[in-house]
């Protein structure tokens, strides 16, 4: 029995395929990093050829070390777009269409190529983890008999809002007029009634003019497609989004609340936390960031520099992107200026630092509301522009009475997150369950007896 179990473990081979944008790649790469420590599990991480070249250009990167692990490799496929074609958040739908029509055949070929062993001697792919924004990749794998797990890299609350688009339309909450009161509460998204407003909905909701809006339909259908998968990985933790997770589990019983930043590589600007995963170390680093002479020194420098930035920004001055870049560089010493991406949220939460959120698009609108109103660990600068308001927000976050309040809440949150990833913590337990399920699915896909699955 032992030899049979070891044989199945050696055959377990997971292919991880993210949407080729930075936030999605980083999130799923951290999960791949964590999974690669599992005994007998092989990991193939699939990039587009364009992004794989960028990996080489910016080497060494925090993940260069992965290439030295015998059970980890990068593979790549074309994205179907010209090399000189810009790729950013503005082109997400165009890129998705190109991958669906051009890249999925290469993806399928990659899965077929290893039916026995590929040219590198790797065993067949026994399980795929695909980005939830690409359901066609899940369908392609399942058509070949390969089990697929979906990873949504956005927050659980954002996913829940996307899933509820049809109910918001039915309730008459979508679409709404261009001149509508943006502070009107949204009541058809259970578990968010106390804080969600029109202003906090994803950006396509403001652009929609009819109930049959294609973008609303697209995001709702893509989000619901995960129901066809073997499981849903959510980029969060039970501590942070328990009410929404309860709602999601009614649709996705096999859901894993596994924030990849927490189980893979916990670190924060200002203090080096690379390769830290335990409760004690996370709590220790959070205390060091918040207490002692070093923390006070960083705080005073950051206050002065951040206020100067606030003063220097006026109408027609530095661009929004330049401002965000400067704030990111400087406020990270004692707080964090964020575009309100899910990764930014958890980076800051894990390190115990307050946030200034200036959301740009998509799910960031929901995320910034979580930071400011639900977790109360930062300030939401949504729909705010102009020198006076930016300076006021910076001062509030760093100098006034509110700053101490935010700092205390952030420190407590970091400690709670530390507990969630420690032994027996909810995020740690979900990650361990995910690993067991991957191995079990791999046994099934490779024709083994599930009674002999690894434990």
C-alpha positions in Angstrom: 0.0 0.0 0.0 2.8 2.4 0.9 4.5 1.9 -2.5 1.2 2.5 -4.3 0.7 5.7 -2.4 4.2 7.0 -3.2 3.7 6.1 -6.8 0.5 8.2 -7.0 2.2 11.2 -5.3 5.1 11.1 -7.8 2.6 11.4 -10.6 0.8 14.4 -9.2 1.4 17.3 -11.7 -0.5 20.6 -11.4 -0.5 23.1 -14.2 -1.3 26.7 -13.1 -2.6 29.2 -15.7 -3.2 32.8 -14.7 -4.7 35.6 -16.7 -1.6 37.4 -18.1 -1.8 40.5 -16.0 0.6 41.4 -13.2 -1.8 41.1 -10.3 -3.2 37.8 -11.5 0.3 36.4 -12.2 1.7 37.5 -8.8 -1.2 36.0 -6.9 -1.2 32.7 -8.6 2.6 32.5 -8.6 2.6 32.8 -4.8 0.1 29.9 -4.6 2.4 27.9 -6.9 5.3 28.8 -4.6 3.5 27.5 -1.6 2.3 24.3 -3.4 5.8 23.5 -4.6 6.8 22.7 -1.0 4.5 19.7 -1.1 6.3 16.4 -1.3 5.9 14.7 -4.6 3.9 17.4 -6.3 5.2 18.9 -9.6 4.2 22.4 -10.6 4.1 23.8 -14.2 3.4 27.6 -14.3 2.1 28.8 -17.6 2.9 32.3 -18.8 2.3 33.9 -22.1 5.5 34.1 -24.2 5.4 37.9 -23.8 5.3 37.7 -20.0 7.9 35.0 -19.9 10.3 37.2 -21.7 9.6 40.0 -19.2 10.4 37.5 -16.4 13.8 37.1 -18.0 14.3 40.8 -18.6 13.6 41.6 -14.9 15.6 38.7 -13.5 16.5 38.2 -10.8 13.0 38.6 -9.4 11.5 37.4 -6.1 10.6 34.2 -7.9 13.8 33.5 -9.7 14.6 31.0 -7.0 11.7 28.8 -8.2 13.6 27.9 -11.3 16.1 26.1 -9.1 13.5 23.7 -7.6 13.5 20.4 -9.4 9.7 20.1 -9.1 8.9 23.5 -10.5 9.1 24.9 -14.1 7.8 27.8 -16.2 6.2 27.0 -19.6 4.7 29.5 -22.1 2.2 29.8 -24.9 1.5 32.7 -27.3 -1.3 35.1 -26.5 -2.2 35.8 -30.2 -1.5 39.5 -30.1 1.4 41.4 -31.8 4.4 42.0 -29.7 4.1 45.7 -29.9 0.4 45.6 -28.9 -0.1 47.4 -25.5 -1.4 45.2 -22.8 -2.9 46.8 -19.7 -6.2 46.9 -17.8 -7.7 48.9 -20.6 -7.3 46.0 -23.0 -8.4 43.1 -20.7 -11.4 42.1 -22.8 -9.4 42.2 -26.0 -6.7 40.1 -24.5 -9.3 37.6 -23.1 -10.8 37.3 -26.6 -7.4 36.7 -28.1 -6.5 34.0 -25.6 -9.8 32.3 -26.0 -9.5 32.2 -29.8 -5.8 31.7 -30.3 -4.1 30.5 -27.1 -6.5 27.8 -25.9 -5.4 25.5 -28.7 -1.8 25.8 -27.5 -3.0 25.2 -23.9 -4.8 22.1 -25.0 -1.8 20.9 -26.9 0.4 21.4 -23.8 -2.0 19.2 -21.9 -2.0 16.5 -24.6 1.8 16.6 -25.1 2.4 15.0 -21.7 -0.1 12.1 -22.0 2.8 9.8 -21.1 5.9 11.9 -20.3 7.0 15.0 -22.1 10.4 15.8 -23.5 11.6 16.9 -20.0 10.5 13.6 -18.5 7.6 15.2 -16.6 4.5 13.1 -16.0 1.1 14.0 -17.5 -0.8 16.9 -16.0 -3.2 15.5 -13.4 -4.9 18.7 -12.3 -5.1 22.3 -13.5 -5.6 25.5 -11.5 -6.9 28.2 -13.9 -7.7 31.8 -13.5 -11.5 32.3 -13.0 -11.4 35.0 -15.6 -10.7 32.3 -18.2 -13.5 29.7 -18.0 -12.6 28.4 -21.5 -9.3 27.1 -20.1 -11.3 25.2 -17.4 -13.6 23.8 -20.1 -10.6 22.7 -22.3 -9.0 20.8 -19.5 -12.2 19.1 -18.4 -12.9 18.0 -22.0 -9.7 16.0 -21.8 -10.7 14.5 -18.5 -8.3 16.7 -16.4 -9.9 18.1 -13.2 -9.9 21.8 -13.0 -9.9 24.1 -9.9 -10.7 27.8 -10.4 -8.8 30.6 -8.6 -10.4 34.0 -8.4 -7.7 36.5 -7.6 -10.2 39.3 -6.7 -11.7 39.7 -3.3 -14.6 37.5 -2.3 -16.8 40.6 -1.9 -16.0 41.7 -5.5 -16.8 38.2 -6.8 -20.1 38.2 -4.9 -21.1 41.6 -6.4 -20.4 40.3 -9.9 -22.5 37.2 -9.2 -25.4 39.4 -8.1 -25.6 41.5 -11.2 -28.7 39.7 -12.4 -30.4 40.2 -9.1 -29.5 43.9 -9.1 -31.0 44.2 -12.5 -34.1 42.4 -11.5 -34.4 44.7 -8.4 -34.1 47.8 -10.6 -30.8 48.8 -9.0 -28.9 48.4 -12.3 -28.6 50.2 -14.5 -28.9 53.7 -12.9 -29.0 57.1 -14.6 -25.7 59.0 -15.1 -26.9 61.7 -12.7 -28.1 59.3 -10.0 -27.2 59.7 -6.4 -24.0 57.6 -6.1 -24.4 57.2 -2.3 -27.7 55.4 -2.7 -27.4 52.0 -0.9 -27.5 48.7 -2.8 -29.9 46.2 -1.1 -29.9 43.2 -3.4 -26.4 41.9 -2.5 -26.8 39.9 0.8 -24.1 40.5 3.5 -23.2 43.9 2.0 -26.4 45.8 2.7 -24.8 47.8 5.5 -22.0 49.3 3.4 -22.4 48.9 -0.4 -23.4 51.9 -2.4 -23.8 52.7 -6.1 -20.5 54.5 -5.8 -18.8 51.2 -4.7 -19.9 49.0 -7.6 -17.4 47.9 -10.3 -16.9 50.6 -12.9 -18.9 48.9 -15.7 -22.0 49.6 -13.6 -21.7 53.3 -14.1 -21.3 52.9 -17.8 -24.3 50.5 -18.3 -27.4 52.1 -19.8 -29.6 49.1 -20.3 -30.4 45.8 -18.5 -29.0 43.8 -21.4 -25.6 45.5 -21.1 -23.0 43.1 -22.6 -20.3 43.9 -20.0 -22.6 43.3 -17.1 -23.7 40.0 -18.6 -20.1 39.0 -19.4 -18.8 39.5 -15.9 -21.8 37.7 -14.3 -21.5 34.7 -16.6 -17.7 34.4 -16.2 -18.1 34.6 -12.4 -20.8 31.9 -12.3 -18.8 29.6 -14.6 -16.7 28.4 -11.5 -19.7 26.3 -10.5 -18.6 23.8 -13.1 -15.2 23.4 -11.5 -13.9 20.9 -8.9 -13.4 23.8 -6.4 -13.0 27.5 -6.0 -9.9 29.2 -4.5 -10.7 32.6 -3.1 -8.0 35.2 -2.6 -9.1 36.1 1.0 -9.4 34.7 4.5 -12.4 33.9 6.7 -11.3 36.5 9.2 -11.5 39.3 6.6 -14.7 38.4 4.7 -16.7 35.8 6.7 -20.2 37.1 5.9 -19.6 37.1 2.2 -17.8 33.8 2.2 -20.9 32.3 3.9 -23.0 33.5 0.9 -20.5 32.2 -1.6 -20.3 28.8 -0.1 -24.0 28.3 -0.7 -23.1 28.4 -4.4 -19.6 26.9 -4.2 -19.6 24.3 -1.4 -16.0 23.3 -2.1 -14.5 26.8 -1.6 -11.0 27.5 -0.2 -10.4 30.8 1.5 -6.7 30.8 0.8 -5.0 34.2 0.5 -1.9 33.4 -1.6 0.1 36.2 0.0 -0.4 34.7 3.4 0.4 31.1 2.7 3.2 31.7 0.2 5.4 34.7 0.8 4.4 37.3 3.5 6.4 40.5 3.2 6.0 44.2 3.4 7.9 47.3 2.3 10.0 48.7 5.1 10.7 45.3 6.8 11.9 42.2 5.0 9.4 39.4 5.6 10.3 37.2 2.6 9.7 33.5 3.0 7.7 34.0 6.3 4.6 31.9 6.8 4.2 31.3 10.6 1.9 33.1 13.0 4.7 34.0 15.4 6.9 35.6 12.8 4.1 37.6 11.2 3.1 38.9 14.6 6.7 39.7 15.5 7.3 41.6 12.2 4.0 43.5 12.6 5.1 44.7 16.1 8.5 45.7 14.8 6.8 47.8 12.1 4.6 49.5 14.6 6.7 49.9 17.8 10.2 51.0 18.8 12.6 53.6 17.7 12.8 52.4 14.1 9.1 52.6 13.6 9.0 56.1 15.0 11.9 57.2 12.7 10.1 55.8 9.6 6.9 57.4 10.7 8.3 60.9 11.0 10.1 60.7 7.7 7.1 59.4 5.9 4.8 62.1 7.5 7.0 65.0 6.2 7.4 63.5 2.8 3.8 62.5 2.3 2.5 66.0 3.3 4.9 67.6 0.9 3.5 65.4 -1.9 0.0 66.4 -0.9 0.9 70.1 -1.1 2.6 69.7 -4.5 -0.4 68.2 -6.2 -2.7 70.7 -7.8 -5.0 70.9 -10.8 -2.8 70.5 -13.9 0.1 69.3 -11.8 1.5 65.8 -11.5 -0.6 63.2 -13.2 -2.7 60.8 -11.2 -0.4 57.9 -12.0 2.7 59.8 -11.0 1.0 60.7 -7.7 0.1 57.1 -7.0 3.6 56.0 -7.8 5.1 58.6 -5.4 2.6 57.8 -2.7 3.3 54.1 -3.0 7.0 54.7 -2.6 6.8 57.0 0.4 3.7 56.1 2.4 4.8 52.5 2.5 7.1 53.5 5.3 4.2 54.0 7.7 1.1 53.6 5.7 0.1 52.6 2.2 -1.2 54.4 -0.8 -3.1 51.8 -2.8 -5.0 51.5 -6.0 -7.2 49.1 -3.9 -6.2 45.9 -5.7 -6.8 42.8 -3.6 -3.0 42.2 -3.4 -2.4 45.7 -2.0 -5.1 45.1 0.6 -3.6 41.9 1.9 0.0 43.1 1.7 -1.0 46.0 4.0 -3.2 44.0 6.3 -0.5 41.4 6.8 2.0 44.0 7.8 -0.4 46.0 10.0 -0.2 49.3 8.1 -3.1 51.7 7.3 -4.1 52.4 3.7 -5.1 55.3 1.5 -7.1 53.8 -1.3 -7.5 55.5 -4.6 -9.4 52.9 -6.8 -9.0 53.0 -10.5 -11.4 50.4 -12.0 -13.1 47.0 -11.8 -13.2 45.4 -8.4 -11.0 48.1 -6.8 -14.2 50.1 -6.2 -15.5 47.4 -3.9 -12.2 46.8 -2.3 -11.7 50.4 -1.2 -15.1 50.4 0.5 -14.0 47.3 2.5 -10.9 49.1 3.7 -12.6 52.3 4.7 -16.0 51.2 6.0 -15.9 47.5 6.9 -12.4 46.9 8.2 -11.9 50.6 9.1 -8.2 50.2 8.4 -7.8 53.0 6.0 -9.4 55.9 4.0 -11.3 55.6 0.8 -10.4 58.4 -1.7 -12.8 57.1 -4.3 -14.0 59.8 -6.7 -11.7 62.3 -5.0 -9.3 64.6 -6.9 -7.7 67.9 -6.4 -4.9 69.2 -4.3 -6.8 70.2 -1.2 -8.6 66.9 -0.7 -5.5 64.8 -1.3 -3.5 66.8 1.2 -6.4 66.5 3.7 -6.5 62.8 3.3 -2.8 62.4 3.7 -2.8 64.5 6.9 -5.8 62.6 8.3 -4.1 59.3 7.8 -0.7 60.3 9.1 -1.0 63.2 11.6 -4.4 63.6 13.1 -6.3 61.6 15.8 -7.7 59.4 13.1 -4.1 58.2 12.3 -3.7 56.6 15.7 -7.0 54.9 15.4 -6.2 53.5 12.0 -2.8 52.3 13.3 -4.4 50.5 16.2 -6.9 48.7 14.0 -4.2 47.8 11.4 -2.0 46.3 14.1 -4.9 44.2 15.5 -5.7 43.0 12.0 -2.1 42.0 11.3 -2.2 39.9 14.5 -5.5 38.2 13.5 -4.1 37.4 10.0 -1.0 36.0 11.7 -3.2 33.6 13.7 -5.2 32.6 10.6 -2.0 31.4 8.8 -0.5 29.7 11.9 -1.0 26.1 12.8 -4.7 25.5 13.2 -5.7 28.8 11.6 -8.5 29.0 9.1 -6.4 30.0 6.1 -3.8 27.4 6.9 -6.5 24.7 7.3 -8.1 25.6 3.9 -4.7 25.5 2.2 -4.0 22.1 3.7 -7.4 20.9 2.5 -6.7 22.3 -1.0 -3.5 20.3 -1.1 -5.2 17.1 -0.1 -7.9 17.6 -2.7 -5.3 18.3 -5.4 -3.6 15.0 -4.6 -6.9 13.2 -4.5 -8.0 14.6 -7.9 -4.6 13.7 -9.3 -5.0 10.1 -8.2 -8.4 10.0 -9.9 -7.1 11.6 -13.1 -4.1 9.2 -13.3 -6.4 6.2 -12.9 -5.4 5.4 -9.4 -7.6 4.1 -6.6 -8.9 6.9 -4.5 -8.7 4.6 -1.5 -4.9 4.9 -1.9 -4.8 8.7 -2.2 -2.1 10.5 -0.3 -3.0 12.0 3.1 
